[in-house]
Amino acid sequence: MNPTTWPDRLLVVDVEGNGANPPDLVEVAALPIRDGQPDTTTAGAWLIRPPVPVTPFAAKVHGLTNDRLATSPTWTEVADDVRTFLGNAWICAHNAHVDHRVLTRHLPNWEPAGVLDTLRLARATYPDAPAHSLDALIEYARLELSAAPAQRHRATYDAFATATLLLTMATRYATWADLVTAAVPPGLPGAPKPEQEPTLW
């Protein structure tokens, strides 16, 4: 597939939370795809001090402790910047329902143009993979991630890994429309509308 046929603005996003339910954000990353490549030079990344402390379990997963976030801005201080950066772009995430739900809860009235889900796409593209978690797919697809920032389970790293996975799988699809059909979950922005049954009237 020719990446020039993709939307002008496509951002691969990842969020990390504080372990609360529902979660407060502690990190957001948004990585543009430009000319068929992840563009780390223009990526957006924000660390956030949550109103509720990070749980020990969450800190163990992503490494963002309360001490590490003590001098970071609050969500109120960065929300406008995040909203402006996301704009009305298409977004992509792994298990995108989660990222979309958390972002729309934190950004009322924001809605992306469409949502690609690499988890849904991987199940269609790699049906024989032993698992479809991001970790499993990194290994299965043998993704080259030496240029990824930070480390696994940080939003910047996971966004880069998801972008690389998306671009690897996209080579199996002839057109953007084919990719959308396979990758956009029903009910999320950008999902193809089901064909209506013909009627007599």
Secondary structure, 3 states (H helix, E strand, C coil): CCHHHCCCCEEEEEEEECCCCCCCEEEEEEEEEECCEECHHHCEEEECCCCCCCCHHHHHHHCCCHHHHCCCCCHHHHHHHHHHHHCCCEEEECCHHHHHHHHHHHCCCCCCCEEEEHHHHHHHHCCCCCCCCHHHHHHHCCCCCCCCCCCCCCHHHHHHHHHHHHHHHHCCCCCHHHHHHHHCCCCCCCCCCCCCCCCCC
